[in-house]
Amino acid sequence: MGNVVGIDLGTTNSLVAYVKDGVPVVIRDESGDALVPSVVSVGGDGTIFVGREAQRRLLTTPSRTAYSVKRFMGRGIEDVREDAGLLPFRVGAPRQARGGPSDGSRAGEPESQVLRIQIADKWFTPPELSAFVLRELKRRAEEHFRERGDFDFEVDRAVITVPAYFNDAQRTATRDAGRLAGLEVLRIINEPTAASLAYGLDTRNRGTIAVYDLGGGTFDISILKVEDGVFQVLATNGDTHLGGDDIDALLTEQALSEIGRAVPPEAVQALRTAVIQAKWDLSEFEETEIRVDSAPGLPTGYRRRITRAELERLMHPLVDRTIGPCRQALADAGLQPSDIDEAVLVGGSTRIPLVRRLVAELFGREPHAELNPDEVVALGAAVQADILISGRREMLLLDVTPLSLGIETMGGVTSKIILRNSTIPASGREMFTTFADNQTAVDIHVLQGERELAADCRSLARFRLRGIPPMPAGLPRIEVRFQIDADGILSVSARELRTSVEQTIEVKPSYGLTDAEVERMLIESFEHAEADVEARLLIDARNEAETVVQATEKLLRRPDFDELTAGALAPGERERIEAALAEARQAIGTSDRELVQRKTEALNHATRHLAEVVMDRSVREALAGRNVKDV
């Protein structure tokens, strides 16, 4: 048996974790970085790049690079038109994707609904692109276990997290991605539930918990109740199109409007990278600089000072959009904010001070933020994976379905069979009949949503029940049964009860992958499994260089840098550091591994004295006014 891990497959970044000696730990790379950017790029020779290397290629070959793929999982082309227009890659639904006679759509499903993403001259489904990220996480974990000396270092099973508000199609697409990555997906759990497990809130005797999860691309709020080992989700709400990506887009659009002219995609991505860094800095400092030294179409670069107050004014309407779902989730659970015993922050965007203030005001208490918000979901997934395999902790997870499920009936009306916030696993059944005499088949249209008309709800699947004996209208008794498993994935069956004829059909979501597609993609992954060693070493060298460059840039951008280093640096030392920094940054863009390593070492050497100065000042400030007995 191979190892079991927990995976947070995120919009912006993804992570993998496992339980070691009863404690969940995130697996890091050789430079100590836990995050794998959820970015995939295709090289000119067809090589697939994932993570940091793919993220770097956004600046040089944006048309060959895809990011924020999670927003497209399990969705149709009509759902994503607004997002697609803001991205450097093409999103469409080709009828003959990738040269096949058909795009593999399911029976009864219009071919145009199957969404694919074009990178260079290739078309990929969102689960296929997500599988590349999952494979990289799998590789990282296996490398970690191999270095640890595990005889069986293979990773073959995983618990994968999804936003609580993910619908059935999105959950199935996530499971498809796991299969394509060579993983048996033991369980799909909601991110808020995973976060609560990471904090150990399931070990308390009783209490009511609010989990506020604002990530890169999605927002969730879940209200959970813990009582004697039973972990029950009372209500969930959210927005699958709200997150840090939207803040980045606002800042990027502002910069582009100030430039006042059209710039090429490479410059747009350079601006996007700079504003993301500025957003991070403003969670720590009151002021920073958005800085692009140069880029295609921006020969003189772009520089602009920005304050935290200015950022908060810009993003306030976005953050305010999270309050409505929070209040709705409380109402669905029959609770007031004062009834919440604990509030938990999840997702990288909750580092933003404005977000933390609004959450504290809403629930009347300081939220938990002790754990790294980027890592907490992966840690919780690892806990759940360990529980499933070892059974070391007695715990029952009772999650809920975020939206109502039903079918379309005569006149285009929605007949709901499982209501939203029903505890899962769940099942429901309804009896229907025929509308016309001698009708031998009925079309069943599966829907998800709260609206009364089918046209206003989300279409999940269509199928036809055949073989009904000819009878007068209204005489056949057709039972339609819905069943949601522990992963929140739906199956639908239908049968005619009056006669001996019985037919049951299992339905999968319209936007999932067929078994034939999964098999084809798996074969392709085996054919390209032998990665080029030199390419891997180059990527590792670039990752290490990127870490050193970012740390140096962050230090030089500190508003109190001059005060912090006053009188401590030798004449011209800062200029030498900036020169080494520029050379290291330039080397990262080359394919010369030895050059990258040499320039990284040179930057390390140039900044060694600066690091000593900053550390010395920080220690002196921390110990000011204290004596040896206090330490």
C-alpha angles and dihedrals in degrees: 000000000000128000124284122223140180117235132198104200099196137186094237104015136009131206140190127210141171139189116261118186090341095309124103114233132182116234112236133193125246091278092052096255114143096186125090108193109234091235129125126193133183119217125218090260093049095262113153116227122194134186124355094002092051090046090055090050089060086077095050107027108019093160089061095049133077129196138167088039091153088075089064098047112124094354135124128233093257090057096058107038092110093051094042093061092061097052131086093229129069121253118196148128108248114193092220103031117188095359100297125134089243136016091236097252117165124260111283093014120117109245092227091067094069104096123212136176121226118219112178104318096333131092121214133182116233092247089053092053091045088051089061089057091046091050090054090051090047090050092049092051094047091049089051093051091045092053089047088058099248110164090211102044097158118120110212106150134051147171108224124197128220134182111277089238095056110123128222095273092050092050092049091049088054091052089048089054090053092051091050089052091055095254130132103223104220095184141351110217133181117260095235090053090050091050091053090051090052091054090049091237088142089070095064116098096237141340146127118254133193115204114198109194118185110168136161098289110004141047125210135177119190130180112208134185122207119196127160095333095316110122108198127180106216098186141346135195139159149125122274089200102055128085149095091310088068092054089050090051092052092052092045092050090050091052092048091050090052091051086054100204139073115274129190122262092258091060091046090055091047089053091046091053091049095049091048089054090048090050090053092047092052091060086066105026134042093229138020143157131258101217134183111169095195140330138168106293091015104073093163093042127221130274130178134160114228130184130212089243090056092050091049092052090051097047099036094097090053094050090045088060088069094060096068095057089046092055091044092052090050090049092049089052091048092240141126124221088254090062091066113103098185135017120200129198119216132175133045093267091066088074087077108104093222091057092050092049093051093048091049091050093047097051097030094234141079108266125232109267102152095113122065103269090216092056105035096087094050090048090053091048088054090052090052091048090052092049092052093050104035102027087213094143126049105224137142120208114207108184129175137229109248098214137031119261128209147124137266116258134186115315094024094284123151116235108198117217102171116030124219117269090028111151113254140257082058139163137187138176138195134186120234136172141199126282100206133049116263092009108168100183139033130202114227117202113193115211139186125200147069101262122107096228122068091224089063095050131075116265110229103172147335129212139161127236107211134183099055108154113242108268138153115281112277095022102094115084110214117187116203114194128192121198127182117195128212090276091057092249117143131223123185128199133182133193140168111240106189097069137042088255110104128176129174124191125190114213128209123193118278094239099051126099125265119240089249091055092049091050092049092049092048091053090051091051091053091050091056098037095110101086119201108257095212091051090053092049090049091051091049091050091050091049091054091047091049091053093052093044093050093047091050094047091049091052094048091049094055109122090222095048095114092047092045094053100032110151093351102093123076119240109282093009095120090048090052090050092050091048091051089046092053091049092049091048090051092047091056089066093057130082093229105111094187091052091051091050093046094050091045091054090047090053091048089052093047093052099042094095092043090053090051091051094050093045092048093050092046093051092048091051091048092051097041111132095008129110131213093269090059094056 
